[in-house]
Amino acid sequence: MPMTPHTETHFTGGDAVRDIVIGMADGLTVPFALAAGLTGAISQTHVIVTAGFAEIAAGSIAMGLGGYLAARSNAEHFASEQRREEREIDVTPDAEAQEVLEVFERYGLKSDEVAGVIESLRRRPKDWVDFMMRFELGLEPPQPGRAWKSALTIAGAYVVGGVIPLTAYILVPEVDRALRISATVTLIALASFGAIKAHFSGARVLRGSLQTTFIGGLAAAAAFAIARWIS
């Protein structure tokens, strides 16, 4: 009887999606809150647009730099731990072999069942290091160029998200009407983004959508109220 090949499809774009989530979430929320706050204090759309784009430029650079430094830090941490494992395998192989046994014991395997695996790893130091990095420390090797990819993805997502709430102020001269349109469009974008983010993260789509919308709307409402109260 012919057997149907088993094909597994797993989502592998976790890092890129995480960067887009970080950039887009702040890009939608911060410029929207700034524009709403300025609307509560002034009535000139060109000032709001200018301030909004200045914030987008500064925010995207800051967020991108943060993503770059975080990715570099992760890569440096991985390299440091890898050097340590290489040194320990070379200097104290018996202690490392015991750690391999302890890893397998967590899965219910006994020493006699693992002995062959340990001997095989002793003959392949590089694979032994990879095993310890993954199963003892829970560390995966960083992708080449990850730092720059993270920086550019976060910054780009921030710019895209930030332009959405400012579009109404560019097209509509009346600030109050522009605010209403901006709020409507941005809240729809936040709801859609929250749903997409929840889908990729495995969370409930409706909950993710409402949560993201609530946070963005709350930030904008607070900024507007404070600016109106001060002015």
C-alpha atoms as an extended CHARMM CRD file, in Angstrom:
* protein
*
       231  EXT
         1         1  MET       CA              0.0000000000        0.0000000000        0.0000000000  PROA      1               0.0000000000
         2         2  PRO       CA              1.5990000000        3.3360000000       -1.0160000000  PROA      2               0.0000000000
         3         3  MET       CA              2.2280000000        5.6730000000        1.8690000000  PROA      3               0.0000000000
         4         4  THR       CA              1.6920000000        9.4060000000        1.6820000000  PROA      4               0.0000000000
         5         5  PRO       CA              4.9060000000       11.2740000000        2.5280000000  PROA      5               0.0000000000
         6         6  HSD       CA              4.6980000000       13.1010000000        5.8240000000  PROA      6               0.0000000000
         7         7  THR       CA              5.5980000000       16.7320000000        5.3810000000  PROA      7               0.0000000000
         8         8  GLU       CA              5.8550000000       19.0680000000        8.3440000000  PROA      8               0.0000000000
         9         9  THR       CA              5.5090000000       22.7870000000        7.8400000000  PROA      9               0.0000000000
        10        10  HSD       CA              6.6860000000       24.9710000000       10.6680000000  PROA      10              0.0000000000
        11        11  PHE       CA              6.7410000000       28.7140000000       10.8180000000  PROA      11              0.0000000000
        12        12  THR       CA             10.4000000000       29.8100000000       10.7060000000  PROA      12              0.0000000000
        13        13  GLY       CA             10.1070000000       33.5850000000       10.4540000000  PROA      13              0.0000000000
        14        14  GLY       CA              9.8980000000       34.1890000000       14.1880000000  PROA      14              0.0000000000
        15        15  ASP       CA             12.7460000000       36.6960000000       14.4140000000  PROA      15              0.0000000000
        16        16  ALA       CA             11.4940000000       38.7980000000       11.5020000000  PROA      16              0.0000000000
        17        17  VAL       CA              7.9170000000       38.7750000000       12.8040000000  PROA      17              0.0000000000
        18        18  ARG       CA              9.1250000000       39.7680000000       16.2570000000  PROA      18              0.0000000000
        19        19  ASP       CA             11.0360000000       42.7170000000       14.8000000000  PROA      19              0.0000000000
        20        20  ILE       CA              8.0200000000       43.8160000000       12.7630000000  PROA      20              0.0000000000
        21        21  VAL       CA              5.8330000000       43.5560000000       15.8600000000  PROA      21              0.0000000000
        22        22  ILE       CA              8.2400000000       45.6890000000       17.8950000000  PROA      22              0.0000000000
        23        23  GLY       CA              8.5770000000       48.3610000000       15.2190000000  PROA      23              0.0000000000
        24        24  MET       CA              4.9690000000       48.4630000000       14.0650000000  PROA      24              0.0000000000
        25        25  ALA       CA              3.4620000000       48.4960000000       17.5590000000  PROA      25              0.0000000000
        26        26  ASP       CA              5.4510000000       51.5500000000       18.6190000000  PROA      26              0.0000000000
        27        27  GLY       CA              5.1850000000       53.1350000000       15.1720000000  PROA      27              0.0000000000
        28        28  LEU       CA              1.4150000000       53.0720000000       15.2920000000  PROA      28              0.0000000000
        29        29  THR       CA              1.1190000000       54.1180000000       18.9240000000  PROA      29              0.0000000000
        30        30  VAL       CA              3.7260000000       56.8240000000       19.5910000000  PROA      30              0.0000000000
        31        31  PRO       CA              3.1930000000       59.1360000000       16.5550000000  PROA      31              0.0000000000
        32        32  PHE       CA             -0.5680000000       58.7080000000       16.9290000000  PROA      32              0.0000000000
        33        33  ALA       CA             -0.3720000000       59.7280000000       20.5980000000  PROA      33              0.0000000000
        34        34  LEU       CA              1.8910000000       62.6580000000       19.6960000000  PROA      34              0.0000000000
        35        35  ALA       CA             -0.4240000000       63.8820000000       16.9460000000  PROA      35              0.0000000000
        36        36  ALA       CA             -3.4540000000       63.5450000000       19.2090000000  PROA      36              0.0000000000
        37        37  GLY       CA             -1.6680000000       65.3930000000       21.9890000000  PROA      37              0.0000000000
        38        38  LEU       CA             -0.6320000000       68.2370000000       19.7020000000  PROA      38              0.0000000000
        39        39  THR       CA             -4.1700000000       68.4610000000       18.3680000000  PROA      39              0.0000000000
        40        40  GLY       CA             -5.3090000000       69.1530000000       21.8960000000  PROA      40              0.0000000000
        41        41  ALA       CA             -2.9230000000       72.1060000000       22.1240000000  PROA      41              0.0000000000
        42        42  ILE       CA             -2.6020000000       73.6770000000       18.6660000000  PROA      42              0.0000000000
        43        43  SER       CA             -4.6740000000       74.0240000000       15.5150000000  PROA      43              0.0000000000
        44        44  GLN       CA             -2.0310000000       73.9880000000       12.7800000000  PROA      44              0.0000000000
        45        45  THR       CA             -1.8010000000       70.7580000000       10.8470000000  PROA      45              0.0000000000
        46        46  HSD       CA              1.5890000000       71.5570000000        9.3070000000  PROA      46              0.0000000000
        47        47  VAL       CA              3.1160000000       71.8430000000       12.7790000000  PROA      47              0.0000000000
        48        48  ILE       CA              1.6100000000       68.5030000000       13.7870000000  PROA      48              0.0000000000
        49        49  VAL       CA              2.8580000000       66.8480000000       10.5840000000  PROA      49              0.0000000000
        50        50  THR       CA              6.3380000000       68.3190000000       11.0050000000  PROA      50              0.0000000000
        51        51  ALA       CA              6.5440000000       67.2070000000       14.6310000000  PROA      51              0.0000000000
        52        52  GLY       CA              5.1450000000       63.8010000000       13.7070000000  PROA      52              0.0000000000
        53        53  PHE       CA              7.7140000000       63.1270000000       11.0060000000  PROA      53              0.0000000000
        54        54  ALA       CA             10.5090000000       64.3900000000       13.2630000000  PROA      54              0.0000000000
        55        55  GLU       CA              9.3580000000       61.8890000000       15.8750000000  PROA      55              0.0000000000
        56        56  ILE       CA              9.1700000000       59.0990000000       13.2890000000  PROA      56              0.0000000000
        57        57  ALA       CA             12.7420000000       59.8250000000       12.1930000000  PROA      57              0.0000000000
        58        58  ALA       CA             14.0590000000       59.9040000000       15.7450000000  PROA      58              0.0000000000
        59        59  GLY       CA             11.9460000000       56.9620000000       16.8950000000  PROA      59              0.0000000000
        60        60  SER       CA             12.8830000000       54.7070000000       13.9730000000  PROA      60              0.0000000000
        61        61  ILE       CA             16.5970000000       55.3960000000       14.4990000000  PROA      61              0.0000000000
        62        62  ALA       CA             16.3490000000       54.7680000000       18.2370000000  PROA      62              0.0000000000
        63        63  MET       CA             14.2910000000       51.6020000000       17.8020000000  PROA      63              0.0000000000
        64        64  GLY       CA             16.5370000000       50.3130000000       15.0280000000  PROA      64              0.0000000000
        65        65  LEU       CA             19.6320000000       50.9730000000       17.1100000000  PROA      65              0.0000000000
        66        66  GLY       CA             18.0430000000       49.1610000000       20.0290000000  PROA      66              0.0000000000
        67        67  GLY       CA             17.3220000000       46.1500000000       17.8380000000  PROA      67              0.0000000000
        68        68  TYR       CA             20.8780000000       46.1930000000       16.4880000000  PROA      68              0.0000000000
        69        69  LEU       CA             22.4440000000       46.3080000000       19.9480000000  PROA      69              0.0000000000
        70        70  ALA       CA             20.1450000000       43.5720000000       21.2410000000  PROA      70              0.0000000000
        71        71  ALA       CA             21.0340000000       41.2550000000       18.3450000000  PROA      71              0.0000000000
        72        72  ARG       CA             24.7540000000       42.0120000000       18.7590000000  PROA      72              0.0000000000
        73        73  SER       CA             24.4980000000       41.3050000000       22.4690000000  PROA      73              0.0000000000
        74        74  ASN       CA             22.8340000000       37.9480000000       21.7880000000  PROA      74              0.0000000000
        75        75  ALA       CA             25.5320000000       37.0240000000       19.2610000000  PROA      75              0.0000000000
        76        76  GLU       CA             28.3170000000       37.9910000000       21.6530000000  PROA      76              0.0000000000
        77        77  HSD       CA             26.6850000000       36.0000000000       24.4540000000  PROA      77              0.0000000000
        78        78  PHE       CA             26.4120000000       32.9470000000       22.1830000000  PROA      78              0.0000000000
        79        79  ALA       CA             30.0700000000       33.2340000000       21.1380000000  PROA      79              0.0000000000
        80        80  SER       CA             31.1920000000       33.5770000000       24.7630000000  PROA      80              0.0000000000
        81        81  GLU       CA             29.2250000000       30.5220000000       25.8760000000  PROA      81              0.0000000000
        82        82  GLN       CA             30.4710000000       28.5430000000       22.8820000000  PROA      82              0.0000000000
        83        83  ARG       CA             34.1050000000       29.2770000000       23.7850000000  PROA      83              0.0000000000
        84        84  ARG       CA             33.4210000000       28.2250000000       27.3580000000  PROA      84              0.0000000000
        85        85  GLU       CA             31.8700000000       24.9330000000       26.2580000000  PROA      85              0.0000000000
        86        86  GLU       CA             34.7950000000       24.2340000000       23.9190000000  PROA      86              0.0000000000
        87        87  ARG       CA             37.2270000000       24.8280000000       26.7830000000  PROA      87              0.0000000000
        88        88  GLU       CA             35.2750000000       22.6260000000       29.2210000000  PROA      88              0.0000000000
        89        89  ILE       CA             35.0080000000       19.7580000000       26.7300000000  PROA      89              0.0000000000
        90        90  ASP       CA             38.7420000000       19.9550000000       26.1550000000  PROA      90              0.0000000000
        91        91  VAL       CA             39.7450000000       20.2790000000       29.8400000000  PROA      91              0.0000000000
        92        92  THR       CA             37.0100000000       18.4020000000       31.7390000000  PROA      92              0.0000000000
        93        93  PRO       CA             35.4090000000       15.9540000000       29.2810000000  PROA      93              0.0000000000
        94        94  ASP       CA             34.1820000000       13.5870000000       32.0200000000  PROA      94              0.0000000000
        95        95  ALA       CA             32.2310000000       16.3690000000       33.7340000000  PROA      95              0.0000000000
        96        96  GLU       CA             30.7230000000       17.3760000000       30.3940000000  PROA      96              0.0000000000
        97        97  ALA       CA             29.8020000000       13.7430000000       29.7000000000  PROA      97              0.0000000000
        98        98  GLN       CA             27.9480000000       13.7020000000       33.0220000000  PROA      98              0.0000000000
        99        99  GLU       CA             26.0480000000       16.8100000000       31.9300000000  PROA      99              0.0000000000
       100       100  VAL       CA             25.0620000000       15.0410000000       28.7060000000  PROA      100             0.0000000000
       101       101  LEU       CA             23.7350000000       12.1660000000       30.7950000000  PROA      101             0.0000000000
       102       102  GLU       CA             21.7510000000       14.6020000000       32.9470000000  PROA      102             0.0000000000
       103       103  VAL       CA             20.1830000000       16.1180000000       29.8390000000  PROA      103             0.0000000000
       104       104  PHE       CA             18.9520000000       12.7210000000       28.6550000000  PROA      104             0.0000000000
       105       105  GLU       CA             17.8230000000       11.7310000000       32.1530000000  PROA      105             0.0000000000
       106       106  ARG       CA             15.3240000000       14.5960000000       31.9790000000  PROA      106             0.0000000000
       107       107  TYR       CA             13.7090000000       12.6490000000       29.1180000000  PROA      107             0.0000000000
       108       108  GLY       CA             13.6110000000        9.4410000000       31.1410000000  PROA      108             0.0000000000
       109       109  LEU       CA             16.6400000000        7.7100000000       29.5620000000  PROA      109             0.0000000000
       110       110  LYS       CA             19.1140000000        5.7180000000       31.6670000000  PROA      110             0.0000000000
       111       111  SER       CA             22.9080000000        5.7570000000       31.6260000000  PROA      111             0.0000000000
       112       112  ASP       CA             23.2550000000        2.4810000000       29.7220000000  PROA      112             0.0000000000
       113       113  GLU       CA             20.9290000000        3.7910000000       27.0110000000  PROA      113             0.0000000000
       114       114  VAL       CA             22.9530000000        6.9730000000       26.6390000000  PROA      114             0.0000000000
       115       115  ALA       CA             26.4450000000        5.4890000000       26.8130000000  PROA      115             0.0000000000
       116       116  GLY       CA             26.7220000000        5.0080000000       23.0490000000  PROA      116             0.0000000000
       117       117  VAL       CA             25.6320000000        8.5840000000       22.3770000000  PROA      117             0.0000000000
       118       118  ILE       CA             28.2140000000        9.9560000000       24.8200000000  PROA      118             0.0000000000
       119       119  GLU       CA             31.0110000000        7.9290000000       23.2310000000  PROA      119             0.0000000000
       120       120  SER       CA             29.9710000000        9.1400000000       19.8090000000  PROA      120             0.0000000000
       121       121  LEU       CA             30.0170000000       12.7720000000       20.9950000000  PROA      121             0.0000000000
       122       122  ARG       CA             33.4970000000       12.2820000000       22.4850000000  PROA      122             0.0000000000
       123       123  ARG       CA             34.7580000000       11.4610000000       19.0000000000  PROA      123             0.0000000000
       124       124  ARG       CA             33.1060000000       14.5690000000       17.5190000000  PROA      124             0.0000000000
       125       125  PRO       CA             33.9810000000       17.5780000000       19.7070000000  PROA      125             0.0000000000
       126       126  LYS       CA             32.3020000000       20.1060000000       17.4070000000  PROA      126             0.0000000000
       127       127  ASP       CA             28.9970000000       18.2260000000       17.4920000000  PROA      127             0.0000000000
       128       128  TRP       CA             29.4290000000       17.8680000000       21.2460000000  PROA      128             0.0000000000
       129       129  VAL       CA             29.6980000000       21.6330000000       21.6200000000  PROA      129             0.0000000000
       130       130  ASP       CA             26.6270000000       22.1270000000       19.4320000000  PROA      130             0.0000000000
       131       131  PHE       CA             24.7220000000       19.6080000000       21.5530000000  PROA      131             0.0000000000
       132       132  MET       CA             25.6320000000       21.3480000000       24.8000000000  PROA      132             0.0000000000
       133       133  MET       CA             24.7910000000       24.7660000000       23.4370000000  PROA      133             0.0000000000
       134       134  ARG       CA             21.3590000000       23.6650000000       22.3300000000  PROA      134             0.0000000000
       135       135  PHE       CA             20.2430000000       21.1940000000       24.9570000000  PROA      135             0.0000000000
       136       136  GLU       CA             22.1060000000       22.3150000000       28.0680000000  PROA      136             0.0000000000
       137       137  LEU       CA             22.0350000000       26.0840000000       27.5710000000  PROA      137             0.0000000000
       138       138  GLY       CA             19.0640000000       26.4090000000       25.2160000000  PROA      138             0.0000000000
       139       139  LEU       CA             20.9880000000       28.6530000000       22.8110000000  PROA      139             0.0000000000
       140       140  GLU       CA             20.6110000000       28.6610000000       19.0350000000  PROA      140             0.0000000000
       141       141  PRO       CA             23.3450000000       30.0020000000       16.7390000000  PROA      141             0.0000000000
       142       142  PRO       CA             22.6030000000       33.5650000000       15.6110000000  PROA      142             0.0000000000
       143       143  GLN       CA             21.8270000000       34.1500000000       11.9600000000  PROA      143             0.0000000000
       144       144  PRO       CA             24.5560000000       35.8540000000        9.9220000000  PROA      144             0.0000000000
       145       145  GLY       CA             23.8530000000       39.5560000000        9.6290000000  PROA      145             0.0000000000
       146       146  ARG       CA             21.0660000000       39.2790000000       12.1770000000  PROA      146             0.0000000000
       147       147  ALA       CA             21.9390000000       42.5940000000       13.8670000000  PROA      147             0.0000000000
       148       148  TRP       CA             21.5930000000       44.6980000000       10.7150000000  PROA      148             0.0000000000
       149       149  LYS       CA             18.4970000000       42.8180000000        9.5660000000  PROA      149             0.0000000000
       150       150  SER       CA             16.8750000000       43.4170000000       12.9410000000  PROA      150             0.0000000000
       151       151  ALA       CA             17.7690000000       47.1090000000       12.9220000000  PROA      151             0.0000000000
       152       152  LEU       CA             16.4400000000       47.7310000000        9.4190000000  PROA      152             0.0000000000
       153       153  THR       CA             13.2700000000       45.6700000000        9.9560000000  PROA      153             0.0000000000
       154       154  ILE       CA             12.3670000000       47.4100000000       13.2100000000  PROA      154             0.0000000000
       155       155  ALA       CA             13.1390000000       50.8790000000       11.8130000000  PROA      155             0.0000000000
       156       156  GLY       CA             11.2090000000       50.2160000000        8.6090000000  PROA      156             0.0000000000
       157       157  ALA       CA              8.1920000000       48.8590000000       10.4780000000  PROA      157             0.0000000000
       158       158  TYR       CA              8.2640000000       51.8940000000       12.7650000000  PROA      158             0.0000000000
       159       159  VAL       CA              8.2240000000       54.2580000000        9.7740000000  PROA      159             0.0000000000
       160       160  VAL       CA              5.3470000000       52.3980000000        8.1130000000  PROA      160             0.0000000000
       161       161  GLY       CA              3.3400000000       52.3770000000       11.3310000000  PROA      161             0.0000000000
       162       162  GLY       CA              4.0910000000       56.0250000000       12.0490000000  PROA      162             0.0000000000
       163       163  VAL       CA              2.9730000000       57.3040000000        8.6600000000  PROA      163             0.0000000000
       164       164  ILE       CA             -0.5240000000       55.8330000000        9.0780000000  PROA      164             0.0000000000
       165       165  PRO       CA             -1.8090000000       58.2360000000       11.7750000000  PROA      165             0.0000000000
       166       166  LEU       CA             -0.1590000000       61.2520000000       10.1150000000  PROA      166             0.0000000000
       167       167  THR       CA             -1.7470000000       60.7080000000        6.7010000000  PROA      167             0.0000000000
       168       168  ALA       CA             -5.0330000000       62.3140000000        7.7600000000  PROA      168             0.0000000000
       169       169  TYR       CA             -3.2040000000       65.4580000000        8.9040000000  PROA      169             0.0000000000
       170       170  ILE       CA             -1.4380000000       65.6570000000        5.5380000000  PROA      170             0.0000000000
       171       171  LEU       CA             -4.6790000000       65.3820000000        3.5510000000  PROA      171             0.0000000000
       172       172  VAL       CA             -7.1550000000       67.2110000000        5.8010000000  PROA      172             0.0000000000
       173       173  PRO       CA             -6.4950000000       70.8570000000        6.8400000000  PROA      173             0.0000000000
       174       174  GLU       CA             -8.9330000000       70.9550000000        9.7930000000  PROA      174             0.0000000000
       175       175  VAL       CA             -7.2000000000       69.4990000000       12.8440000000  PROA      175             0.0000000000
       176       176  ASP       CA            -10.3390000000       68.2650000000       14.6030000000  PROA      176             0.0000000000
       177       177  ARG       CA            -11.5570000000       66.4230000000       11.5170000000  PROA      177             0.0000000000
       178       178  ALA       CA             -8.0490000000       65.1490000000       10.8430000000  PROA      178             0.0000000000
       179       179  LEU       CA             -7.9120000000       63.7910000000       14.4010000000  PROA      179             0.0000000000
       180       180  ARG       CA            -11.1810000000       61.9050000000       13.9650000000  PROA      180             0.0000000000
       181       181  ILE       CA            -10.0460000000       60.3830000000       10.6880000000  PROA      181             0.0000000000
       182       182  SER       CA             -6.6020000000       59.5970000000       12.0840000000  PROA      182             0.0000000000
       183       183  ALA       CA             -8.1050000000       57.9650000000       15.1520000000  PROA      183             0.0000000000
       184       184  THR       CA            -10.4560000000       55.8230000000       13.0620000000  PROA      184             0.0000000000
       185       185  VAL       CA             -7.7750000000       54.7060000000       10.6190000000  PROA      185             0.0000000000
       186       186  THR       CA             -5.1820000000       54.1000000000       13.3300000000  PROA      186             0.0000000000
       187       187  LEU       CA             -7.5280000000       52.1140000000       15.5590000000  PROA      187             0.0000000000
       188       188  ILE       CA             -8.4740000000       49.9350000000       12.5830000000  PROA      188             0.0000000000
       189       189  ALA       CA             -4.7810000000       49.4710000000       11.8260000000  PROA      189             0.0000000000
       190       190  LEU       CA             -4.0670000000       48.6300000000       15.4740000000  PROA      190             0.0000000000
       191       191  ALA       CA             -6.9080000000       46.1070000000       15.5400000000  PROA      191             0.0000000000
       192       192  SER       CA             -5.7010000000       44.4810000000       12.3220000000  PROA      192             0.0000000000
       193       193  PHE       CA             -2.1030000000       44.4590000000       13.4730000000  PROA      193             0.0000000000
       194       194  GLY       CA             -3.0520000000       43.0030000000       16.8460000000  PROA      194             0.0000000000
       195       195  ALA       CA             -4.9820000000       40.2130000000       15.1350000000  PROA      195             0.0000000000
       196       196  ILE       CA             -2.0640000000       39.4000000000       12.8150000000  PROA      196             0.0000000000
       197       197  LYS       CA              0.3940000000       39.4510000000       15.7160000000  PROA      197             0.0000000000
       198       198  ALA       CA             -1.8280000000       37.1190000000       17.7330000000  PROA      198             0.0000000000
       199       199  HSD       CA             -2.1500000000       34.7520000000       14.7790000000  PROA      199             0.0000000000
       200       200  PHE       CA              1.6090000000       34.3700000000       14.4150000000  PROA      200             0.0000000000
       201       201  SER       CA              2.1970000000       34.0730000000       18.1610000000  PROA      201             0.0000000000
       202       202  GLY       CA             -0.5330000000       31.4720000000       18.6320000000  PROA      202             0.0000000000
       203       203  ALA       CA             -2.6460000000       33.6710000000       20.9220000000  PROA      203             0.0000000000
       204       204  ARG       CA             -6.3570000000       34.3480000000       20.5750000000  PROA      204             0.0000000000
       205       205  VAL       CA             -6.9080000000       36.6250000000       17.6000000000  PROA      205             0.0000000000
       206       206  LEU       CA             -9.7880000000       38.6130000000       19.0960000000  PROA      206             0.0000000000
       207       207  ARG       CA             -7.9720000000       39.1270000000       22.3810000000  PROA      207             0.0000000000
       208       208  GLY       CA             -4.7910000000       40.2640000000       20.6340000000  PROA      208             0.0000000000
       209       209  SER       CA             -6.7460000000       42.6670000000       18.4510000000  PROA      209             0.0000000000
       210       210  LEU       CA             -8.6410000000       44.2380000000       21.3550000000  PROA      210             0.0000000000
       211       211  GLN       CA             -5.5400000000       44.4360000000       23.5390000000  PROA      211             0.0000000000
       212       212  THR       CA             -3.4600000000       46.2640000000       20.9270000000  PROA      212             0.0000000000
       213       213  THR       CA             -6.3210000000       48.6260000000       20.0990000000  PROA      213             0.0000000000
       214       214  PHE       CA             -6.9460000000       49.4260000000       23.7480000000  PROA      214             0.0000000000
       215       215  ILE       CA             -3.2890000000       50.2320000000       24.4760000000  PROA      215             0.0000000000
       216       216  GLY       CA             -2.9300000000       52.4740000000       21.4260000000  PROA      216             0.0000000000
       217       217  GLY       CA             -6.2200000000       54.2590000000       22.0460000000  PROA      217             0.0000000000
       218       218  LEU       CA             -5.4290000000       54.7640000000       25.7260000000  PROA      218             0.0000000000
       219       219  ALA       CA             -2.0300000000       56.3080000000       24.9400000000  PROA      219             0.0000000000
       220       220  ALA       CA             -3.5460000000       58.7220000000       22.4070000000  PROA      220             0.0000000000
       221       221  ALA       CA             -6.4400000000       59.6650000000       24.7040000000  PROA      221             0.0000000000
       222       222  ALA       CA             -4.0660000000       60.3650000000       27.5820000000  PROA      222             0.0000000000
       223       223  ALA       CA             -1.8050000000       62.5270000000       25.4080000000  PROA      223             0.0000000000
       224       224  PHE       CA             -4.7760000000       64.4780000000       24.0200000000  PROA      224             0.0000000000
       225       225  ALA       CA             -6.2880000000       65.0390000000       27.4610000000  PROA      225             0.0000000000
       226       226  ILE       CA             -3.0150000000       66.2160000000       29.0040000000  PROA      226             0.0000000000
       227       227  ALA       CA             -2.2680000000       68.5860000000       26.1270000000  PROA      227             0.0000000000
       228       228  ARG       CA             -5.8000000000       70.0250000000       26.1870000000  PROA      228             0.0000000000
       229       229  TRP       CA             -5.6490000000       70.4580000000       29.9570000000  PROA      229             0.0000000000
       230       230  ILE       CA             -2.2670000000       72.2630000000       29.8310000000  PROA      230             0.0000000000
       231       231  SER       CA             -3.3070000000       74.5170000000       26.9560000000  PROA      231             0.0000000000
